[in-house]
């Protein structure tokens, strides 16, 4: 995974007003913490940070006062209406260190004809090397018949990663679509009208 380099500046003002001024200046307030150090309040470049956070589990190189620090985004607070980033919590990591992250699961393939797939769980928690965090995991449902289930234990994990989520959790279930009584009545009425 490639690292995203962001140049941060130390923040000296705190509170809502200071955060609003930063955001108006296209900066994002953030805090850098971990590895037994005191939290450092910083501001990050707005556009570059927003673009890099579109990828799940991105690894950042934060340059602060000429010193580089590796970090991952642990929490991103967004405005619920405008979806702009209001604040980022960055966890300091080291290459080779294992960290726990949530990884989205994507479905690939088509189940057997006449069946549908029901996504039961959209994310799993993994423990993986901080420098090699997966952005997503794929679940291949090609040809699966009705009644089949894919559990977390069936996922193909990247080398060196281990599953934190319960292995018995169902990720995807394959079923035959059922119609409701109202659907059956509507179909019968449509057939009668057609005759």
C-alpha positions as CSV (number, residue, x, y, z in Angstrom):
1,X,0.0,0.0,0.0
2,X,1.3,3.4,-0.9
3,X,1.7,6.0,1.8
4,X,0.0,9.4,1.5
5,X,2.2,12.3,2.6
6,X,0.5,15.2,4.3
7,X,2.3,18.3,5.7
8,X,0.7,19.2,9.1
9,X,1.1,22.4,11.2
10,X,0.7,22.5,14.9
11,X,-2.5,24.1,16.2
12,X,-2.4,26.6,19.1
13,X,-6.0,27.7,19.1
14,X,-8.8,25.3,20.1
15,X,-12.6,25.3,20.3
16,X,-15.4,25.7,17.8
17,X,-14.4,29.1,16.5
18,X,-10.8,28.1,15.9
19,X,-12.0,24.9,14.1
20,X,-14.4,26.9,11.9
21,X,-11.6,29.4,11.0
22,X,-9.4,26.4,10.0
23,X,-12.0,24.8,7.9
24,X,-12.7,28.2,6.1
25,X,-9.0,28.3,5.3
26,X,-9.3,24.8,3.7
27,X,-7.6,23.1,6.7
28,X,-8.9,20.2,8.8
29,X,-8.3,20.0,12.5
30,X,-6.8,16.7,13.7
31,X,-5.1,15.1,16.6
32,X,-2.1,12.8,16.4
33,X,-1.7,10.3,19.3
34,X,-0.3,6.9,20.2
35,X,2.9,5.1,21.2
36,X,2.8,6.7,24.7
37,X,3.2,10.2,23.4
38,X,1.1,13.2,24.4
39,X,-1.6,14.0,21.8
40,X,-0.5,16.6,19.3
41,X,-3.2,18.9,17.8
42,X,-2.5,19.7,14.2
43,X,-4.2,21.0,11.1
44,X,-4.0,19.1,7.8
45,X,-4.5,20.4,4.2
46,X,-8.2,20.0,3.4
47,X,-8.4,18.8,-0.1
48,X,-5.4,16.3,0.1
49,X,-6.8,14.9,3.4
50,X,-10.3,14.5,2.0
51,X,-9.1,12.7,-1.2
52,X,-6.8,10.4,0.8
53,X,-9.6,9.4,3.2
54,X,-11.7,8.1,0.3
55,X,-9.6,5.0,0.5
56,X,-10.3,2.7,3.5
57,X,-7.3,2.2,5.9
58,X,-5.0,4.6,4.1
59,X,-1.5,4.9,5.6
60,X,-0.3,8.5,6.1
61,X,3.1,10.0,6.5
62,X,2.5,13.1,8.5
63,X,5.3,15.7,8.2
64,X,5.3,18.0,11.3
65,X,8.2,20.4,12.0
66,X,10.5,18.5,9.5
67,X,9.9,15.1,11.2
68,X,7.9,12.3,9.5
69,X,5.4,10.1,11.5
70,X,3.4,7.2,10.2
71,X,-0.3,7.2,11.1
72,X,-3.7,5.7,10.2
73,X,-7.0,7.4,10.5
74,X,-8.8,6.0,13.5
75,X,-11.9,8.2,13.5
76,X,-13.2,10.7,11.0
77,X,-16.0,13.1,12.0
78,X,-18.1,14.5,9.2
79,X,-20.9,17.0,9.0
80,X,-24.1,14.9,8.7
81,X,-25.6,17.1,6.1
82,X,-22.8,18.5,4.0
83,X,-20.5,15.5,4.5
84,X,-17.4,17.7,4.9
85,X,-14.7,16.4,7.2
86,X,-14.8,18.3,10.6
87,X,-12.0,16.4,12.5
88,X,-9.7,13.5,12.1
89,X,-8.1,11.3,14.8
90,X,-4.8,9.9,13.6
91,X,-3.1,6.9,15.4
92,X,0.7,6.8,15.3
93,X,1.9,3.4,14.0
94,X,5.2,1.8,13.1
95,X,6.1,-0.5,10.1
96,X,5.7,-4.1,11.2
97,X,3.3,-3.2,14.1
98,X,0.0,-5.0,14.1
99,X,-3.1,-2.8,14.3
100,X,-6.8,-3.6,14.4
101,X,-8.9,-2.1,11.6
102,X,-12.4,-2.4,10.1
103,X,-12.3,-3.6,6.5
104,X,-15.3,-3.4,4.1
105,X,-16.4,-6.5,2.3
106,X,-17.4,-6.4,-1.4
107,X,-19.4,-9.1,-3.2
108,X,-18.2,-10.4,-6.6
109,X,-19.8,-12.9,-8.9
110,X,-23.4,-14.0,-9.4
111,X,-25.2,-16.7,-7.3
112,X,-27.0,-19.5,-9.1
113,X,-29.9,-18.5,-11.4
114,X,-33.2,-17.8,-9.5
115,X,-31.4,-16.9,-6.3
116,X,-30.5,-13.6,-4.6
117,X,-27.7,-12.8,-2.2
118,X,-28.4,-11.1,1.1
119,X,-25.5,-9.2,2.7
120,X,-25.7,-9.9,6.4
121,X,-22.4,-8.1,7.5
122,X,-20.7,-5.4,5.5
123,X,-17.4,-5.0,7.5
124,X,-15.0,-7.3,9.4
125,X,-12.3,-6.4,11.9
126,X,-8.8,-7.6,11.1
127,X,-5.5,-7.3,12.8
128,X,-2.8,-6.7,10.2
129,X,0.6,-5.0,9.6
130,X,0.2,-1.2,9.7
131,X,2.1,-0.9,6.5
132,X,0.0,-3.5,4.6
133,X,-3.6,-2.8,5.6
134,X,-6.2,-4.1,3.1
135,X,-8.7,-1.6,1.7
136,X,-11.4,-4.2,1.2
137,X,-11.9,-8.0,1.1
138,X,-13.8,-9.8,-1.7
139,X,-16.4,-12.5,-1.2
140,X,-16.9,-14.6,-4.4
141,X,-20.5,-15.9,-4.6
142,X,-20.3,-17.3,-8.1
143,X,-22.6,-20.3,-8.6
144,X,-23.6,-20.6,-4.9
145,X,-27.0,-22.3,-4.5
146,X,-30.0,-21.3,-2.3
147,X,-29.2,-22.0,1.4
148,X,-25.5,-21.4,1.0
149,X,-23.8,-19.1,3.5
150,X,-20.4,-17.4,3.5
151,X,-19.0,-16.9,7.0
152,X,-16.1,-14.7,8.1
153,X,-14.0,-17.8,8.4
154,X,-14.4,-18.4,4.6
155,X,-12.8,-15.0,3.8
156,X,-9.4,-15.0,2.1
157,X,-7.3,-12.8,4.3
158,X,-4.1,-11.1,3.1
159,X,-0.8,-12.6,4.2
160,X,0.0,-11.8,7.8
161,X,-3.6,-10.7,8.7
162,X,-5.7,-12.4,11.3
163,X,-9.5,-12.2,11.9
164,X,-10.7,-10.4,15.0
165,X,-14.4,-10.7,14.1
166,X,-16.1,-13.9,15.2
167,X,-15.4,-16.5,12.5
168,X,-19.0,-17.8,12.7
169,X,-20.5,-14.4,11.6
170,X,-22.5,-14.8,8.4
171,X,-21.3,-12.4,5.7
172,X,-23.6,-13.4,2.8
173,X,-26.6,-15.7,2.6
174,X,-28.0,-17.1,-0.7
175,X,-31.8,-17.4,-0.9
176,X,-34.7,-17.8,-3.3
177,X,-36.8,-14.6,-3.5
178,X,-40.3,-15.0,-2.1
179,X,-43.4,-13.0,-3.1
180,X,-45.8,-11.6,-0.6
181,X,-49.6,-12.1,-0.7
182,X,-50.0,-8.6,-2.0
183,X,-47.6,-9.3,-4.9
184,X,-49.6,-12.5,-5.7
185,X,-52.9,-10.6,-5.7
186,X,-51.5,-7.9,-7.9
187,X,-50.2,-10.5,-10.4
188,X,-53.5,-12.3,-10.4
189,X,-55.3,-9.0,-11.1
190,X,-52.9,-8.1,-13.9
191,X,-53.5,-11.5,-15.5
192,X,-57.3,-11.2,-15.2
193,X,-57.2,-7.7,-16.7
194,X,-55.0,-9.0,-19.6
195,X,-57.5,-11.8,-20.5
